[in-house]
Amino acid sequence: MTFLRPRLRLLSALRELARPAGAQLTRLMRLGADGSVEELRLQFEEAMVGTLPFLGREVSGLQAKRLHALMTQLDTMATREQAHLWSERALRRAPEWADVRELAAAALMEFDAWPRNWGKGRLRAIRSSADAARKLKGP
């Protein structure tokens, strides 16, 4: 078994998580998910299941660390107390989603898979959006 197919699936899920909220919502509608924001998490989890056999071989320690940080963030958000984070409004405005985008972008960079057509400006925008969302949320 090779890592090619699981890698492509993983990178696709990471790209979806790193996209701006508007693009994520458009993609969800195209998938027929009817605005079900949770579909983003489910796609990533499914991709991770396919990646697990390759940890330590084709997936480096730092790559695994980035994936784990992202999974931890999504798991924290998936608790009953955080149910409000799985709405379209939260996807657009919640600092937790800004953190998800930043973590997904960091993982893409670690896999050397940052989409060329996104450019460096998008990475700066993701980071500044996450910083701004954290400031709005406060301590």
Secondary structure as the mmCIF struct_conf table of DSSP 4:
data_model
#
loop_
_struct_conf.conf_type_id
_struct_conf.id
_struct_conf.beg_label_comp_id
_struct_conf.beg_label_asym_id
_struct_conf.beg_label_seq_id
_struct_conf.end_label_comp_id
_struct_conf.end_label_asym_id
_struct_conf.end_label_seq_id
BEND BEND1 PHE A 3 PHE A 3
HELX_RH_AL_P HELX_RH_AL_P1 LEU A 4 ALA A 18
BEND BEND2 ARG A 19 ARG A 19
HELX_RH_AL_P HELX_RH_AL_P2 ALA A 21 LEU A 31
TURN_TY1_P TURN_TY1_P1 GLY A 32 GLY A 32
TURN_TY1_P TURN_TY1_P2 ASP A 34 GLY A 35
TURN_TY1_P TURN_TY1_P3 VAL A 37 VAL A 37
HELX_RH_AL_P HELX_RH_AL_P3 GLU A 38 THR A 51
HELX_RH_3T_P HELX_RH_3T_P1 LEU A 52 PHE A 54
STRN STRN1 LEU A 55 LEU A 55
TURN_TY1_P TURN_TY1_P4 GLY A 56 GLU A 58
STRN STRN2 VAL A 59 VAL A 59
HELX_RH_AL_P HELX_RH_AL_P4 GLY A 61 MET A 77
TURN_TY1_P TURN_TY1_P5 ALA A 78 ALA A 78
BEND BEND3 THR A 79 THR A 79
HELX_RH_3T_P HELX_RH_3T_P2 ARG A 80 TRP A 86
BEND BEND4 SER A 87 SER A 87
HELX_RH_AL_P HELX_RH_AL_P5 GLU A 88 ARG A 93
HELX_RH_AL_P HELX_RH_AL_P6 PRO A 95 GLU A 110
TURN_TY1_P TURN_TY1_P6 PHE A 111 ASP A 112
HELX_RH_3T_P HELX_RH_3T_P3 ARG A 116 TRP A 118
HELX_RH_AL_P HELX_RH_AL_P7 GLY A 119 LYS A 137
#
